[in-house]
Amino acid sequence: MSTNRREFLKFVVAGSVVAGWPVDLSLSDAADIPKPDVDGDHFKMCHEVRDGHVFARPPISQRYDIVIVGGGASGLSAAYFLRQLNFMLLEKEPHWGGNAYLEEYQGQAYATGSAFDLKGSASDHLARELGLTLLPINSADPSIINGKWIPDTWGEGLDELPYPEPIRESFKKLRTDLLALDAAKNMTIFDSVPLSKYLKGYAPEIKHWWDGYGLSNWGANADDTSAYLAIAEFKDMVNLAKSDRRVTLPGGNGALTRKLTETLLPQNSDRMVADATIIAVEPEKNEVRVTYVKDGVVHAVGAKLAIMATPKFITWRILSGLPDDQLDAMQSFRYCPYPVINMIFEKPFYTRAYDTWCPGNTFTDFIVADWVMLNQLGYQPKNGMLSFYTPYSELKRNDLLQIETCRRIALNALLDFQKLQPGFDAVPLEIHFFRRGHPMFVPRPEMFSKIIPRARKPLDRVFFANTDSVGPVSDISAAVEISRRGAEWAEKRLAGASSSRAAAAAGV
């Protein structure tokens, strides 16, 4: 694996560091503390594309029915749905899976991003087709607020919030008021305003809670969240104790992308190229020309069609021929930077719930990485593994390019965790830090009613398959659903249908 492109950072904090815990960042230079082994992605080639670097334009070396740009969940799914065709799949990272990517520690898998799915979703059906059975989570989300552990936060837990009675009543009133709203029936109205408009008049602690919840789930605080999305999601959140549709496996949705990779690679290794930075996608009269850099060499291939399984902030920079209105829509997307921190402990010590919310900390929430395995017969975990979700400020995105800043974020998360509850002062064997600069699109007002419909309209030979072509959030089910539609579009185009007719048939 190329070391200059990896996003994975490893912080070794075991051994004699225990005696000096908690530690200040400066202690990492002490002789008796292992020096962190740090490896990270500098995004050098991608930033050269962003900054307008001019690359060579070689002749086309190979031709395909379809080229799929992006090897995350949507790109891998598209390749699977189109596996009977002569396809090529290109991915800029040295691994497959994108935001749905798992890592392992001594055989135990954990998620580096996308963590769970919903029973009955497009991705759940695909997982079953591939032989994976996602396991039910069945755990209402608790919160830890002011040192108190509160079960089923928005259910019976409202009576246990560590606030004065007027604030608890304000939480209850908001729950009643939001549940009375019909998001689907009034989508355009609710999508035109931010969630914060509907939080006015309630206790400020409520907005504080929503700011963390929104940042974790869709990369936006209440001021930047479409009220449509929040109202729709709130009903599911309140009903978790009664009907939890969430399913997962250790490694989160990376279990699905790994299975897709294992299914596709044996027969298609020559047509699946990783560690390849795509620098230009140019629709021409009879084909699409795709140019990419692999091992410092510029290559070009041609295809009858292309599927852009890339987020819009990448798509508009490398794809030529976009109409002005569509280009404006793509350029208006915003994305949340999002580190995920995995802490590996000598043994499990927190197994009270799957996803625990922690307002006011470096991280918004943490999950038990192997939660769904705990009740499986014969399962005996060696280590305890917790995944901390740490969305970051858009204004400070460049901080994630600095290794020392990443170290500090990770250590601050550990210190915040240790202060949450008695018994949380355990020292991890290792801290694993996975940084992403632009993984989640910000679902601000008008995204669903105006911006996404304009941005996702297929061109004559190009289809846009990414979660930001669907919404309402950047999740695995949307990735698989839009790739399925892209495959349907491609098959109809290759059969002679116009792009508009193929798009209508595919439901986009």
C-alpha angles and dihedrals in degrees: 000000000000109000097204093065104040119120093199118106121188121205113191108202101156131108122038092002086086092076093058100044129168092046136197116229090246089064089072087084094057116117095236095053120080111247109245113255100227127191125164150163115260095184088221099154094041091052090051089056090047091051094052101255110176114234131191118272107220125186119270110272102184138017129213140178090244139001117209114204113207129034101216124112094295095046094047091047092050090051090050093049090048097039092121089065131074096262136165122208120200126191129179096211124072090239134052126240107060111206090354097068129134132207130193137220114199091331097316114116125217135177123254092192134335103054113177145019136205124254111253095018124134090258093048089054090049091050090053091048088056093049100260120129111199112214126231118256097204096180126122110222116257127197134215108217124171089347095307123119109222119192121216093005099202095033124050089339093079089080090056099051110130092237135102114276095259090059093047089051089051089056090051093048092052090051091053093045097048093045089056092060122091107217096182095049094050101031098140093050096047092042091057095066137047124254090245089072089065093046095060113114094027127102112288089234087072094060089045090056094045092049090062095040093051094046091053098044103036108002100254138098122225093275092057099038123099107239087223092064096044095048092049093047094045094068091056092046094052091048097051093106090053101035120010108182093179119119133174148149131226104286091037116231088343084084088067096046090047090052091048090051093048090049097048105036102066093062099029108036092125091054098045110075119183128184087040118132112210110219104173140017111187121182110212132181098275104014147004119259115213121192123192141165121235122176090346094306122114115227133182130201133178131221139176089233140009132210114205104210089173131107115264095251087064096036098059092048097055103028119083127202100043115154112246094248092051092045090052090051093050092047091054093064116109126201133206120229108229131188118189117204122201118196118198117202131191091249139358114276105156117058102137097112143354100240121021121189120218113184117202100026137109086263127044098215143340134218135207101246096212097033097131091052097055094087095041113115112258096009111143113173116208096199137030112238125191125180117210120203111215113176111190137212117274088220091059097043093124090060087078089066088064114084094204091054090052090051091051094049090051095048092046089053090053093048091048090049093050090055096050100082141353108273094032092102092097115136115231122231089221140357117215117199120196114187128198124180102200112008103135128046114226109244096215124165117300093019094116102034099041120002104046094047090053095044099049101050107126121241121224093276104009131078124192112224114172134111088257087065090063117019150144083161138351098270139143096249092057090048093054094041095053092045090053089053090047090054091051090049092050094049092051093046091051088050090057105266118139117252093251093051091045090049092050091050090050092049100246 
